[in-house]
Amino acid sequence: MDKIKLKLCAGTMCYVMGGAQLMEVEELLSAEEKQYVEITLSPCLQRCNGQDTPPFAELDGEIITGVSKEILLRIIKEKLRHVVR
């Protein structure tokens, strides 16, 4: 399996709207799960256009808006369910 690519927006708006907590997701993954997830930070994901709700994450090229740490963790674990037991 290719690594899941997770890009977290670290822009000011996202950071204050919950993006800081998204950065804790890596700490909540097991050592085995971490092998399959590549997490990077982006200074901005260019989504603060007034229509979408921050914080933003990009998971395998798909933007997720208004995401919480819990929801993001659930999505990652769902993607890994067939790989990590």
C-alpha atoms as one frame of an Amber mdcrd trajectory, in Angstrom:
protein
   0.000   0.000   0.000   1.208   3.501  -0.816   1.412   5.887   2.086  -1.607
   7.995   2.885  -0.592  11.594   2.230  -1.995  14.012   4.781  -1.328  17.715
   4.430  -2.474  19.950   7.271  -3.042  23.660   6.822  -0.916  25.637   9.278
  -2.208  29.028   8.158  -3.327  31.480  10.819  -7.071  31.056  10.282  -6.882
  27.259  10.311  -4.524  27.228  13.276  -6.839  29.299  15.481  -9.950  27.461
  14.269  -8.694  24.043  15.389  -5.783  23.256  13.103  -3.421  23.200  16.066
  -5.287  20.141  17.380  -5.094  18.435  13.977  -1.333  18.361  14.385  -1.835
  15.981  17.342  -3.226  13.248  15.051   0.219  11.749  14.507   0.611  11.195
  18.258  -2.640   9.194  18.281  -1.530   6.726  15.617   0.151   3.471  16.544
   3.739   2.853  15.427   2.439   0.472  12.752  -0.125   2.991  11.479   2.513
   5.734  11.287   4.427   3.631   8.741   1.576   4.145   6.271   0.890   7.846
   6.835   2.970  10.769   5.613   2.026  14.006   7.382   3.186  17.410   6.197
   2.245  20.979   7.007   1.282  23.574   4.459   1.482  27.312   5.105  -1.922
  27.573   3.398  -4.218  25.287   1.414  -5.885  28.277  -0.329  -9.388  27.468
   0.973 -10.132  30.588   3.053 -12.507  32.027   0.490 -15.441  32.611   2.805
 -17.390  29.571   1.609 -15.502  26.788   3.373 -15.059  26.357   7.112 -11.549
  25.960   8.542  -9.560  24.047   9.596  -8.594  22.315   6.378  -6.746  19.105
   5.671  -5.864  17.471   2.380  -5.964  13.685   2.424  -4.667  11.968  -0.702
  -5.510  15.059  -2.740  -9.021  15.508  -1.328  -9.736  18.632   0.739 -11.618
  18.111   3.987 -13.180  21.253   5.462 -14.172  21.973   9.044 -12.428  18.815
  10.173 -11.776  17.921  13.802  -8.953  15.814  15.187 -11.399  13.008  15.996
 -12.955  12.950  12.524  -9.567  13.068  10.823  -8.286  10.206  12.981 -11.392
   8.144  12.150 -10.928   8.748   8.404  -7.257   7.722   8.551  -7.996   4.586
  10.547 -10.763   3.663   8.099  -8.319   3.963   5.185  -5.850   1.762   7.076
  -8.321  -0.878   8.269  -7.297  -3.414   5.619  -3.585  -2.862   6.134  -3.152
  -2.547   9.899  -4.817  -5.061  12.179
